[in-house]
């Protein structure tokens, strides 16, 4: 861009700043939006390939740029609102999924299936879930390390989950039909 154009922009920014900012504020009603609008207009002047209007006409030209940029923003927001409204009307809310099957489990159901676990897994699991014993207390009672207690409880949970999920689906862990416990 030519040095003369830079000088003209500097002149406009300095001499017509108050007028242009006031015009932008009247359009936007928000100080920050008005400042953004003014900045857009000045950037448009800096990026312009054609020569800028003369010093007498540049204020009117920038006023037009500010008004057009403001109207473009209004159209964009109106289009966005229409699209959002259309999507809200045409997109039904997804039905709430039913709660997972394990939310229906009770302690009696879990106790009924403890017999399917090996004793090494069933004992720590029962102490932890039914008796509410801590890992340390379970480890002391069974004479095993605390980390082993955690591992056994984890494995018991996994096996019970597999067994109960298979029952929920109506088949055994090997895919065979299963009857409920007695």
VEXDREN-2710 file (C-alpha; in Angstrom, 1 decimal):
% VEXDREN-2710
k/r/px/py/pz
1/UNK/0.0/0.0/0.0
2/UNK/1.2/3.5/-0.7
3/UNK/2.5/5.8/2.0
4/UNK/-0.2/8.3/1.1
5/UNK/-2.9/5.8/1.9
6/UNK/-1.3/5.1/5.3
7/UNK/-1.2/8.8/6.0
8/UNK/-4.8/9.1/5.0
9/UNK/-5.8/6.2/7.3
10/UNK/-3.8/7.8/10.2
11/UNK/-5.5/11.1/9.5
12/UNK/-9.0/9.5/9.5
13/UNK/-8.2/7.5/12.7
14/UNK/-7.0/10.6/14.4
15/UNK/-9.4/13.3/13.2
16/UNK/-12.6/11.2/12.7
17/UNK/-12.2/8.7/15.5
18/UNK/-14.9/10.2/17.7
19/UNK/-17.4/10.5/15.0
20/UNK/-16.9/6.9/13.6
21/UNK/-16.8/5.4/17.1
22/UNK/-20.0/7.2/18.0
23/UNK/-21.7/6.0/14.8
24/UNK/-20.6/2.5/15.5
25/UNK/-21.9/2.7/19.1
26/UNK/-25.3/4.0/17.9
27/UNK/-25.5/0.9/15.7
28/UNK/-24.2/-1.7/18.1
29/UNK/-25.3/-0.3/21.5
30/UNK/-22.2/-2.1/22.9
31/UNK/-18.8/-0.5/23.3
32/UNK/-16.8/-3.6/22.6
33/UNK/-18.9/-4.4/19.5
34/UNK/-18.5/-0.8/18.3
35/UNK/-14.7/-1.0/18.7
36/UNK/-14.7/-4.3/16.8
37/UNK/-16.8/-2.7/14.0
38/UNK/-14.4/0.3/13.8
39/UNK/-11.4/-2.0/13.7
40/UNK/-13.0/-4.0/10.8
41/UNK/-13.6/-0.8/8.9
42/UNK/-10.0/0.4/9.3
43/UNK/-8.7/-3.0/8.3
44/UNK/-10.9/-2.9/5.2
45/UNK/-9.3/0.4/4.4
46/UNK/-5.8/-0.9/4.9
47/UNK/-6.5/-4.1/2.8
48/UNK/-8.2/-2.2/0.0
49/UNK/-6.6/-2.8/-3.4
50/UNK/-8.1/0.3/-5.0
51/UNK/-7.0/3.7/-3.9
52/UNK/-8.9/5.2/-1.0
53/UNK/-11.3/8.0/-1.5
54/UNK/-10.0/11.5/-1.1
55/UNK/-9.6/13.0/2.3
56/UNK/-12.9/14.7/2.0
57/UNK/-14.8/11.5/1.1
58/UNK/-12.9/9.0/3.3
59/UNK/-15.1/9.7/6.4
60/UNK/-18.3/9.0/4.4
61/UNK/-16.7/5.9/2.8
62/UNK/-15.8/4.5/6.3
63/UNK/-19.2/5.3/7.6
64/UNK/-20.7/3.2/4.8
65/UNK/-18.2/0.4/5.5
66/UNK/-19.2/0.4/9.2
67/UNK/-22.9/0.3/8.3
68/UNK/-22.5/-2.5/5.8
69/UNK/-20.3/-4.6/8.2
70/UNK/-22.9/-4.0/10.9
71/UNK/-25.8/-5.2/8.6
72/UNK/-23.7/-8.2/7.6
73/UNK/-23.3/-9.2/11.2
74/UNK/-27.1/-8.7/11.8
75/UNK/-27.9/-11.0/8.9
76/UNK/-25.4/-13.6/10.1
77/UNK/-26.9/-13.6/13.6
78/UNK/-30.5/-13.8/12.2
79/UNK/-29.5/-16.7/9.9
80/UNK/-27.9/-18.5/12.8
81/UNK/-31.0/-18.0/15.0
82/UNK/-33.2/-19.4/12.2
83/UNK/-31.0/-22.4/11.8
84/UNK/-30.9/-23.0/15.5
85/UNK/-34.7/-22.7/15.8
86/UNK/-35.2/-25.1/12.8
87/UNK/-32.8/-27.6/14.3
88/UNK/-34.6/-27.4/17.7
89/UNK/-38.0/-28.0/16.1
90/UNK/-36.9/-30.8/13.7
91/UNK/-34.5/-32.6/16.1
92/UNK/-36.5/-34.4/18.8
93/UNK/-34.9/-35.0/22.1
94/UNK/-33.4/-38.5/22.4
95/UNK/-35.4/-40.6/24.8
96/UNK/-33.7/-41.3/28.1
97/UNK/-32.1/-44.7/28.1
98/UNK/-33.4/-47.2/30.6
99/UNK/-31.1/-47.7/33.6
100/UNK/-28.5/-50.4/33.3
101/UNK/-29.5/-53.8/34.6
102/UNK/-27.0/-53.7/37.5
103/UNK/-28.9/-50.8/39.0
104/UNK/-31.6/-53.3/39.9
105/UNK/-29.2/-55.7/41.7
106/UNK/-29.6/-56.1/45.4
107/UNK/-27.4/-57.7/48.0
108/UNK/-29.4/-60.9/48.1
109/UNK/-28.9/-61.5/44.3
110/UNK/-25.1/-61.1/44.8
111/UNK/-25.1/-63.4/47.8
112/UNK/-27.0/-66.0/45.8
113/UNK/-24.2/-66.1/43.2
114/UNK/-21.3/-66.0/45.6
115/UNK/-21.3/-69.9/45.5
116/UNK/-20.2/-69.7/41.8
117/UNK/-16.9/-68.1/42.8
118/UNK/-13.8/-70.0/44.0
119/UNK/-13.4/-69.7/47.8
120/UNK/-10.2/-67.7/47.4
121/UNK/-12.2/-65.0/45.6
122/UNK/-15.6/-65.4/47.5
123/UNK/-14.2/-64.9/51.0
124/UNK/-12.5/-61.5/50.5
125/UNK/-15.4/-60.3/48.3
126/UNK/-18.0/-61.2/50.9
127/UNK/-15.9/-59.6/53.8
128/UNK/-15.6/-56.4/51.7
129/UNK/-19.1/-56.1/50.3
130/UNK/-21.3/-57.6/53.0
131/UNK/-19.3/-57.1/56.2
132/UNK/-17.7/-53.8/55.0
133/UNK/-14.3/-54.8/56.2
134/UNK/-11.3/-52.8/55.1
135/UNK/-8.6/-54.3/52.8
136/UNK/-6.2/-54.3/55.8
137/UNK/-8.7/-56.2/58.1
138/UNK/-9.4/-58.8/55.3
139/UNK/-5.6/-59.2/54.7
140/UNK/-5.0/-59.8/58.5
141/UNK/-8.0/-62.3/58.8
142/UNK/-6.9/-64.3/55.7
143/UNK/-3.1/-64.0/56.2
144/UNK/-2.5/-62.6/52.7
145/UNK/-1.0/-59.3/51.5
146/UNK/-3.2/-56.2/51.1
147/UNK/-2.5/-56.0/47.3
148/UNK/-3.7/-59.6/47.0
149/UNK/-7.0/-58.7/48.7
150/UNK/-7.5/-56.0/46.1
151/UNK/-6.7/-58.3/43.2
152/UNK/-9.1/-61.0/44.5
153/UNK/-11.9/-58.5/45.0
154/UNK/-11.4/-57.2/41.5
155/UNK/-11.4/-60.7/40.0
156/UNK/-14.5/-61.6/42.0
157/UNK/-16.3/-58.5/40.7
158/UNK/-15.3/-59.3/37.2
159/UNK/-16.6/-62.9/37.4
160/UNK/-19.8/-61.9/39.1
161/UNK/-20.4/-59.2/36.5
162/UNK/-19.9/-61.7/33.7
163/UNK/-22.2/-64.3/35.4
164/UNK/-24.9/-61.8/36.2
165/UNK/-24.8/-60.2/32.7
166/UNK/-25.1/-63.6/31.2
167/UNK/-28.1/-64.3/33.4
168/UNK/-29.6/-61.0/32.4
169/UNK/-29.2/-62.0/28.8
170/UNK/-30.7/-65.4/29.5
171/UNK/-27.6/-67.6/28.9
172/UNK/-24.7/-68.9/31.0
173/UNK/-21.1/-67.8/30.8
174/UNK/-20.5/-70.5/28.2
175/UNK/-23.5/-69.5/26.2
176/UNK/-25.8/-72.2/27.6
177/UNK/-29.3/-71.3/28.8
178/UNK/-29.3/-70.7/32.6
179/UNK/-32.0/-71.0/35.1
180/UNK/-32.2/-68.5/38.0
181/UNK/-30.6/-69.7/41.3
182/UNK/-32.7/-71.5/43.9
END
